[in-house]
Amino acid sequence: MELKIKIICFIALLVSPIGAVKEFSEFHEELYIRPTSSGHVNTFFQFTTRWHYGDRENLHNTQLIPRPIAETLLLYDVKELHIGLTQGLWRYETFGYPVVDSAPGAEVRAWFAAENLTSADVDDQWTKLASTFSGILCASLNFIDKTNSVEPKYSFRPTFATGSKVNVPQFVRYATLPREIVCTENLTPWKKLLPCNSKQSFASLLNSGYVHNTNYHSLGMKMRTICESHNTNCILEFTETANMVYDPKLLGANGDFSLRRLFGQGLNGHCALAKSSKIYVNLDDQSYDLTPLPMYNTTSKRGGSTSTFGVYDIQRLDGDKLFNIAWIKSKNNKPSILLTPPPPLYAHRYILGHGQERGQIVTQITNKHYHALPIVFQENIPWFVPSYMHTLKLIVQPSNGVEYQIQPRVMHYIPGVQRVRPYHLELLFEIPAMSTVQISFDFDYIFLKWLEYPPDANHGHYLGSAIITTQLPIGRNYTAIPIDKHLFVDSFNATRSSYFLEIRTESLILSLPTPDFSMPYNVICLACTVVALAFGPIHSVATKRIVIEQKDGQPQSLKGKVLQKLFRRKQNNAGNSTKEVEQHEKLLFGQAAADISIRKN
Amino acid sequence: MGLLSDPSLTPRGKFGRTLAKHSGKISLFFYIAGLAWFVCLSHPEFSHGTYLSENALSPGLVDPEIGQDSLRLAQSLYEELQRERTEHKSTTPHAWIAAKMHQIGLETHVHNFTLRYPFSAGKEYHGKNVYGILRAPRVSSTEGVVYAAPYRAVNSVHVDITASVPILLAFADFARKKNYWAKDLVFLVTEQEQLGMHAWLEAYHEGGIRDSPILRCGNLPARAGALQAALNLEVQDLDIDYIDVKIEGLNGQLPNLDMFNLVQRLTSRSSLSSGYKHSPRKKRRSHRGSLEDNLRHMLEMLKIQATGVPNGNHGLFHRYRIESLTLEAVKRTTNTNNNNRYGSGLSLLKTIEGISRSLNNLLERFHQSYFFYILVQNDRFVSIGDYMPCLIALASPMFIKAFLLWLTTTATTDETVSEDDSVPSHDEEKPPIQLPYISVVLFMVSALLLGFLCNTLPFSQHVRDYFTSMGVSTEMSVGLILGVQVLLGTLLPLFYTLPEHGLELLHIGVLIFMGVTLIVTGLLNFALGFILAVIISPLTILLNNEHSKGFRQNLTRLYTFLLNPIVIIYLLILWLTLFEFPELSFAELGMRALKASLDAITFGLMDSIIYGNWLYTAIAAIYFPLWILLWTLSLGRQNLITQLEKKTN
């Protein structure tokens, strides 16, 4: 396939710069701020650490890279890892494309590669890896196991390089936890992985009180290795990203904003370990005046579109004052509604149908480009949503014209098994120019076992996002970093023949039929009452025994009476019923004159 | 059948014989007991006070933040809208509403729908709904809450509710500036009454994929996840006297009681007079909480529920399991409080804010409180466990009587045999009683077939097209189809002669059929089941196997004739017309009522085609065949024939 050839080219590109450079490690911090056409503000932090560690043994001596990250490379055969913790939804139609895309909730994907690696080994390593990062990031990634992981065949492409000439087996694993809620407890450990203290440098801007008040925030972590040959002369790239979208209307003050207003404080210098610390400001939207003005401007031409960026080099700043940039609505500009063209491709997903019997999951992908686009569509449906692929339909709705049905070019489908593995669907097809494709299939609502419901069962169950990948021929709205580079600044002037784009849909909430959970409680109450009422009589009937007691067999002497009383009490206290009964039986058979009495044990 | 053939239960036993003799009295007793139970429910001893089950709602936990500026915005928008209305006499000012929503900062979309009137071919109605979504910053559009306001054009025959849109927009403007939303807020302005709302909901939940050829809703350009609740506003003016909360939905469905309680709590908190079936201030004082007032409240609720027609746009949400109700803010007519004009408008805004905050807190769908209840007062209700016994009491004599009839039918032959032989030991050699099961079942099936035809013919496109091509009006064609069916049904007992014992067996079958039908109807829509049981049950008492002649039989025949669905509808409408136009002569009244009842049937049919109201289906498919069977019984033709045969023999 064309795609595969491209990947090989990219890997060649990746390996080439390594050469015979000596061991080094460098750290870069970048901040990119872009007011969107809808009036929102997108801020993107990227902290990149690049370490040429050479041989595997050197992984024990870490410098800038956090030790747990290096150790995962020693423990597992992981070569590339992406983790995203996201709150909110990236809205492509108004925000454009993000630098790093991420699904709502938690999302993990990893590539494993080693000689003699089997799929079973990878499954084992995958859950262990997820558990490790669950601890590192304080997220519920430990819930990732075989029941919610899939092995995408077409959707993702590797960005690592083993450099091995032998064909090393490669495995990919992908899982989402759409229910995961991202909070301060994730932000703090995420910040601790940075080489500088979070009180200094760009990380000081990430105050949880402000980060979590945004319309969208996504913490990302990416790790990859690039080796010249197998496990020797390797580079480890570790990138942490934080992507946020602010709504200036919620910040107060008629649409003006500043670093201080966005993050709660100004910037207090740069990280001393950083090789570069730069703020890039998008200047395409001319309706703002910047104070202070950028140190220099740079223009980026990429895929037919031109953007201007203002650059602030924080390392060139001096003084102890907190650095602040303010965006003020320019007065000469009339408040006009900017008609920015929508991005070439976006998608939405929803559930159709009503009632608790049958439903339909529909994904709607819209192509606003004037050429057909090749699409890889991936669905990861949890096991508790039995889906019927014979009902799969791809309907094209041209923006003007009659709708018609198409067939996917390639379909990769692994049916799910209840409580064992999810449904995994990948479709390859071409979306015609200026049209919408509706992908729909039916599913059933099922009852779960009652312990499988979460505590808030009536909230509904989450379905993770679908992923759509494509190769865009133009670079409009596109800001992702090219595969062979690692810094945000590398995306400037990075014209390629095509642009690899990943977009994600909404996650869905599905109200499964829920039993009345108060019913077991009622049953327990009733059953307990019945048991309690019945227990007494049944117990007494079952344990009481008709025995014949000697009435006039008492000793006549005073001494004898006393002795007998004492003896009896002792027996009673011991509570050994069988012995007692035996004794009584002896008595019963031994004595002629007897008297019937009932005795309790 | 072991129970039925148990020898101890034959009327030879003293008990069984006595019971069979008094089956009419037993039925009467149960009938009166059922009605008495219902009346008792209006007593405070039998109803419960309302309470909030869902703790997450915590109404009034936050102080209202909405202030005078929002009310001022509403006022200025109201004035603007009034100016717009002078230019749009019969349409909705879509552009103005969409522009305002856009200005507020909502993601604004327009939804188009088309109704193809199913009868007169070619007639099309186009409609447009405008909606804006406020994307909640805290969540990835997985859940949403709808705030809707119907728009009525100037030339609408209904009450003017123009102020709903400004109130909705003012609230949207307030909500836009807050960052605590955890569910997307959908602000929806619909037109053409319930049709617009129905089309929007269909488009939201069916996505145009399962579009019927009659109502084409298409798809929505944007959604807000799973809708959790909806609030419909019908505001007559910014100066409000009181709020009437409307809850009855399609097919008698009700919103969760928590939702109703929430509204009650919050309106009382913002010192607005509000309630269920609320009345203006003057009437309010006169009677409050009395027994007959409670009973009237309950009966009014049942009356609306029984028709299955929602009394507001909220009623269409219930089918999709979205809890919703309508706040009808009624305009102040008395000028008592002139210096604090619009003060009540602010209270309304505060109430809406409070409701929205509570709904925003909701972690799970409404599931805690009651879904089946009858409101006795604003703060008292009767739960399903308490009101169901009265329906059971009304339906149970049918089963009891059926059983007793079974005993006597099987025994009559027994007795004749034993009288002849006078030797009890011969009993065991008796041939089993031959009851004409097949012919009776065939008769019942043919009656049901007529009901089926009633249900399919008016729905069929071909039949409709045929009548349109013949130039017959819709109402006439529907009337014609149904009239023929009813005539066939009335004449059916004359065509079909039941063999010996057929009538008795039919009687048993009809009683069981009737009882089951009433209970099933009552489970689906209590009000409908109850009202039908009240009017049908007396027949159980009246119909008697021993054919008493004269007055009683004539009464039974008359009553059965009056029970015919078409006759009931006609009489009901005649009654209403009599009140509406007392000046008309009787002949004119009759004609007018005839026309009106044809209209009513057509509307019922329309409701069933467009909205999915099953009242028509239930009446045509179940109750009409039941009527045919009852009619057969009341005529009692078979006996005449057998008597004649006996005479000739």
Chai-1 contact restraints between the chains, C-beta under 6 A:
chainA,res_idxA,chainB,res_idxB,connection_type,confidence,min_distance_angstrom,max_distance_angstrom,comment,restraint_id
A,G88,B,S140,contact,1.0,0.0,6.0,A-B,restraint_1
A,L89,B,S140,contact,1.0,0.0,6.0,A-B,restraint_2
A,L89,B,S141,contact,1.0,0.0,6.0,A-B,restraint_3
A,P104,B,S140,contact,1.0,0.0,6.0,A-B,restraint_4
A,N215,B,P137,contact,1.0,0.0,6.0,A-B,restraint_5
A,L250,B,N179,contact,1.0,0.0,6.0,A-B,restraint_6
A,Y350,B,R223,contact,1.0,0.0,6.0,A-B,restraint_7
A,L352,B,E206,contact,1.0,0.0,6.0,A-B,restraint_8
A,L352,B,G207,contact,1.0,0.0,6.0,A-B,restraint_9
A,H354,B,H205,contact,1.0,0.0,6.0,A-B,restraint_10
A,H354,B,Y320,contact,1.0,0.0,6.0,A-B,restraint_11
A,D456,B,L363,contact,1.0,0.0,6.0,A-B,restraint_12
A,D456,B,E364,contact,1.0,0.0,6.0,A-B,restraint_13
A,N458,B,E364,contact,1.0,0.0,6.0,A-B,restraint_14
A,N458,B,R365,contact,1.0,0.0,6.0,A-B,restraint_15
A,N458,B,H367,contact,1.0,0.0,6.0,A-B,restraint_16
A,H459,B,L363,contact,1.0,0.0,6.0,A-B,restraint_17
A,H459,B,E364,contact,1.0,0.0,6.0,A-B,restraint_18
A,E506,B,S141,contact,1.0,0.0,6.0,A-B,restraint_19
A,S507,B,S140,contact,1.0,0.0,6.0,A-B,restraint_20
A,I509,B,T142,contact,1.0,0.0,6.0,A-B,restraint_21
A,I509,B,A226,contact,1.0,0.0,6.0,A-B,restraint_22
